[in-house]
Amino acid sequence: AMTRAYKLKNFITAASFAQRLLGMKEVNAPANAALKTKATKVLRASEQNARNEVKLDYEDGPFSICAASFKPIPLGQASIKCPCCGAVAKPEFKGQLCPVCTLSPLGVETLGLVCSMDR
């Protein structure tokens, strides 16, 4: 995501991703030295340019991804789930077949999968 944002000349977004990467403890491992170097370079270059060329449908913060539209659903905004697999979607997709598991309609309230030994 960091590299893609940088190539799109979305330097503010690229800097945000680079900072988040550099804040992860795993990046300091010797095996990830190349990633750390790349993130540092992207952060420095992005801070010099400090602008976004392309408008993205992205907000920095916690969110879920709609399984039907692949658009972000900010935390706290209304959403529905698939009762079978738990995929999250926007309320406008209620009743449509879940695109993840294709087993159940989105937003239907059920017990989910029930297994019984009774015959």
C-alpha positions as a printed NumPy array, in Angstrom:
array([[  0.   ,   0.   ,   0.   ],
       [  2.865,   2.35 ,   0.853],
       [  4.603,   1.802,  -2.485],
       [  1.365,   2.043,  -4.455],
       [  0.417,   5.323,  -2.747],
       [  3.881,   6.705,  -3.472],
       [  3.692,   5.723,  -7.159],
       [  0.285,   7.433,  -7.4  ],
       [  1.939,  10.575,  -5.959],
       [ -0.244,  10.358,  -2.859],
       [  2.623,  11.394,  -0.634],
       [  0.575,  12.161,   2.485],
       [ -0.965,   8.684,   2.393],
       [  2.389,   7.041,   1.605],
       [  3.968,   8.825,   4.578],
       [  1.174,   7.571,   6.823],
       [  1.739,   3.97 ,   5.713],
       [  5.513,   4.34 ,   6.084],
       [  5.141,   5.682,   9.638],
       [  2.853,   2.809,  10.547],
       [  5.353,   0.308,   9.128],
       [  8.265,   1.88 ,  10.963],
       [  6.246,   1.754,  14.187],
       [  5.95 ,  -2.036,  14.009],
       [  8.494,  -3.979,  16.053],
       [  8.826,  -6.655,  13.34 ],
       [ 10.383,  -4.116,  10.944],
       [ 13.441,  -3.849,  13.198],
       [ 14.272,  -7.545,  12.681],
       [ 17.377,  -8.165,  10.546],
       [ 15.281, -10.102,   8.018],
       [ 13.23 ,  -6.948,   7.314],
       [ 16.146,  -4.532,   6.875],
       [ 15.253,  -3.865,   3.221],
       [ 11.651,  -3.032,   4.128],
       [ 12.802,  -0.677,   6.872],
       [ 15.161,   1.093,   4.457],
       [ 12.437,   1.408,   1.828],
       [  9.904,   2.761,   4.347],
       [ 12.443,   5.31 ,   5.591],
       [ 13.162,   6.489,   2.021],
       [  9.452,   6.748,   1.201],
       [  8.817,   8.688,   4.419],
       [ 11.602,  11.204,   3.693],
       [ 10.565,  11.731,   0.069],
       [  6.886,  11.965,   0.975],
       [  7.537,  14.552,   3.683],
       [  9.309,  16.746,   1.103],
       [  6.36 ,  16.652,  -1.336],
       [  3.481,  16.527,   1.215],
       [  0.461,  16.374,  -1.094],
       [ -1.947,  13.834,  -2.582],
       [ -2.566,  13.765,  -6.339],
       [ -5.391,  11.217,  -6.395],
       [ -8.526,  11.318,  -4.232],
       [ -8.876,   8.014,  -2.38 ],
       [-11.901,   6.626,  -0.563],
       [ -9.741,   6.045,   2.508],
       [ -9.703,   7.507,   5.984],
       [ -6.948,   6.819,   8.452],
       [ -8.537,   4.979,  11.362],
       [-10.237,   1.698,  12.204],
       [-12.628,   0.355,   9.576],
       [-14.011,  -2.82 ,   8.025],
       [-14.122,  -3.611,   4.324],
       [-17.52 ,  -4.171,   2.717],
       [-17.529,  -7.683,   1.231],
       [-19.848,  -6.584,  -1.582],
       [-18.409,  -3.216,  -2.663],
       [-14.838,  -3.42 ,  -1.266],
       [-15.335,   0.089,   0.194],
       [-14.365,   1.003,   3.771],
       [-16.992,   1.012,   6.508],
       [-15.742,   3.291,   9.323],
       [-16.   ,   1.951,  12.863],
       [-19.375,   2.929,  14.299],
       [-21.144,   3.205,  10.935],
       [-24.079,   0.855,  10.324],
       [-23.176,  -2.504,   8.823],
       [-24.614,  -5.993,   8.396],
       [-23.028,  -9.44 ,   8.564],
       [-23.34 , -12.768,   6.867],
       [-24.724, -15.237,   9.434],
       [-22.638, -18.056,   7.994],
       [-19.125, -16.64 ,   7.521],
       [-19.325, -13.279,   9.357],
       [-18.397, -11.137,   6.347],
       [-19.274,  -7.453,   6.874],
       [-21.223,  -5.391,   4.327],
       [-23.032,  -2.065,   4.   ],
       [-26.783,  -2.143,   4.801],
       [-27.668,  -1.453,   1.144],
       [-26.638,  -5.047,   0.341],
       [-29.105,  -6.625,   2.802],
       [-30.728,  -9.726,   1.338],
       [-28.118, -10.251,  -1.377],
       [-26.17 , -13.507,  -1.416],
       [-22.89 , -13.21 ,   0.505],
       [-20.054, -12.819,  -2.023],
       [-17.57 , -14.482,   0.35 ],
       [-19.216, -17.808,   1.152],
       [-22.18 , -17.731,  -1.288],
       [-24.214, -19.696,   1.273],
       [-26.488, -17.146,   2.922],
       [-28.093, -13.752,   2.326],
       [-26.39 , -10.788,   3.998],
       [-28.06 ,  -9.263,   7.053],
       [-30.358, -12.187,   7.878],
       [-30.551, -13.005,  11.587],
       [-30.192, -16.735,  12.197],
       [-28.486, -19.112,  14.553],
       [-25.909, -19.806,  11.872],
       [-24.733, -23.314,  11.132],
       [-26.263, -25.796,  13.566],
       [-24.938, -29.348,  13.717],
       [-26.991, -31.995,  15.454],
       [-26.478, -35.685,  16.114],
       [-30.266, -36.281,  16.199],
       [-31.668, -38.33 ,  13.327]])
